[in-house]
Amino acid sequence: MTSPPPLSKLERVPLREAWNQEASDFTPWLAEDNNLQALAEALGLSELQLVASEHLVGVFKLNILCTDGDQQVVIERQLEQTDHKHLG
């Protein structure tokens, strides 16, 4: 009989300890394929494919642009409280 894999304990940490800067730390982490797939699963999407990070749209930047099949998906990453300015 094989033993089950070891379990780990989840621990809450301040978000800024994990990702000090949103653009240079959090966005690249979120844009990694395995993290996009976990997000897609949590949102009930089939699959998120990265198109671009920090994608210019006029004078604004989309933090992450993805596709889910034929649909475009815009991800506005925000570690703290957001407001109307963040969506342009």
C-alpha positions in Angstrom: 0.0 0.0 0.0 1.4 3.4 -1.0 1.1 6.4 1.4 -0.7 9.5 0.3 1.2 12.6 -0.7 2.1 14.9 2.2 -0.3 17.7 2.9 0.7 21.3 3.4 -0.8 23.9 5.6 -2.3 27.1 4.0 -1.2 30.3 5.6 -2.6 33.8 5.1 0.1 36.3 4.1 -0.3 40.0 3.2 -0.6 40.2 -0.6 2.2 42.7 -0.8 4.6 40.2 0.8 4.0 37.8 -2.1 3.8 40.5 -4.9 5.4 43.8 -3.9 4.6 45.6 -7.2 1.4 44.8 -9.2 2.9 45.4 -12.7 6.3 43.9 -12.3 5.5 41.1 -9.8 1.8 40.2 -9.8 1.0 40.5 -13.6 3.8 38.2 -14.8 2.9 35.6 -12.1 -0.8 35.8 -13.1 0.0 35.6 -16.8 1.8 32.2 -16.4 -0.1 29.5 -18.1 -0.8 27.4 -15.0 -2.2 30.4 -13.2 -4.3 31.5 -16.1 -5.7 28.0 -16.3 -6.5 28.0 -12.6 -8.3 31.4 -13.1 -10.2 30.0 -16.1 -11.4 27.0 -14.0 -12.5 29.3 -11.2 -14.4 31.5 -13.6 -16.0 28.6 -15.5 -14.1 29.4 -18.7 -12.8 26.6 -20.9 -9.2 27.9 -21.3 -7.4 31.2 -21.1 -4.7 31.8 -23.7 -2.4 34.7 -23.1 -2.3 37.3 -26.0 -0.4 40.2 -24.3 0.5 41.8 -21.0 0.4 45.5 -20.5 -1.3 45.8 -23.9 -1.8 49.4 -25.1 -5.3 50.4 -26.1 -5.3 54.1 -26.9 -3.9 55.9 -23.9 -4.8 53.0 -21.6 -3.1 49.7 -20.9 -4.9 46.4 -20.5 -3.1 44.5 -17.7 -3.6 41.1 -19.4 -5.4 40.3 -22.6 -6.4 36.6 -23.2 -8.7 34.6 -25.4 -11.2 31.9 -24.4 -11.9 30.3 -27.7 -13.2 33.1 -30.0 -13.9 35.5 -27.1 -11.4 38.1 -25.8 -11.0 38.3 -22.1 -9.5 41.4 -20.4 -8.0 40.9 -16.9 -7.6 44.1 -14.8 -5.4 42.9 -12.0 -5.8 44.8 -8.7 -4.3 43.7 -5.4 -6.2 46.3 -3.4 -9.6 48.1 -3.6 -10.4 49.3 -7.1 -12.3 52.3 -8.5 -13.7 53.4 -11.8 -10.3 54.8 -13.0 -8.9 51.3 -13.3 -11.2 50.3 -16.2 -10.6 53.4 -18.2 
